């Protein structure tokens, strides 16, 4: 009964481990801003790397452009070339952004809003839910576009369906290309996404708003060798460790990465650098903390299951009633007999009468042995069935009687063989 209870508890523990593993994987896969590499390359040959800069890092658009111009040469040196014949195909894609504030005016009112000035393909990395319209790119020739959230749309126009409408930023008209739904929840609000938000080009934010310079850069590029992309980006943009932080997003929520965070739990959130993370990075770090706790419980449930399995195995091994040597000798004997039988059959097939006669003599003891074993099993079964019978006339055959009958059978066979010889 005790073994049964332990077995059930081990099964429940392993089931809880699987459930927690599924939950952790689901939470990790749900972070779109961290999974750009999977969307960019289904073969898993790309890596997403993010950089965060302090105000004193001195990252400018010219510095970003200089880095972009060096990427193709680095990939060529690593023997990575564009295989597609499509002239518009790209090996890599990147984006940068800056946090700030801006004043937006519409038909009904003006709104003082938080703003993110973007460059490159920002919305490829952050596919926000569109309520109407479309995104714009920081690489567009015209920089007079913007994307607003639903709060700004209602305050400015009284509707979400305002794609194509015009707003004014610093007196200059900008076209609203789309309206996005702002993410909600306790974690996102704590991360800083708790007020009206507008996405404009970095040029617009620099000229018509207030900001502290580029504080975030991200790229997806081929990773021909493990950590090639991470090491290259860190070498080019992360030389100052006090002013820059470089992260590899692709394996951020993997099981091994979460295991490494367990010893750092409680201290990793103490940021000693002068870096203000954007809201999506704060959300990602929050999920890292949650998944670290989930991983800790995963390990405890798995450890209990493994230890219990080893204990039960040790108990079974101690009372198994046979040894490995016995099994090995039995298997070896069977293999030798089978090899001998094959050899004799080949010789008999060639017409060797002596070998044929020896083959029949060789197989006869085996057949007798099998028949004897079958008789033993049948008599044991009959003995078990009749053992509880109330009839005084019933007889119970034990293993001793079975062995006696087998000995008599063997002696009778030997006598018959002697008579035939005489």
ABEGO torsion letter per residue (X at the ends): XAAAAAAAAAAAAAAAAAAAAAAAAAAAAABAAAAAAAAABAAGABBBBBBBBBAAAGBBAAAAAAAAAAAAAAAAAAGBBBABABAABBABBBBBBBBBBBBBBBAABBBBBBBBBBBEBAAAABBBBBABEBBBBAABABAABBBBBAAAAAAAAGBABABGBBBBBGGBBBBBABBBBBBBEAAAAAAGBABBBBBBBAAAAAAABBBAEBABBBBBBBBABBGAAAAAAAAAAAABAAABBBBBAAAAABAAAAAAAAAABGAAABBABBBBBBAAAAAAAAAAAAAAAAAAAAAAAAAAAAAAAAAAAAAAAAAAGBBAAAAAAAAAAAAAAAAAAAAAAAAAAAGBAAAAAAAAAAAAAAAAAAAAAAAAAAAAAAAAAAAABABAABBBBBAAAAAAAAAAAAAAAAAAAAAAAX
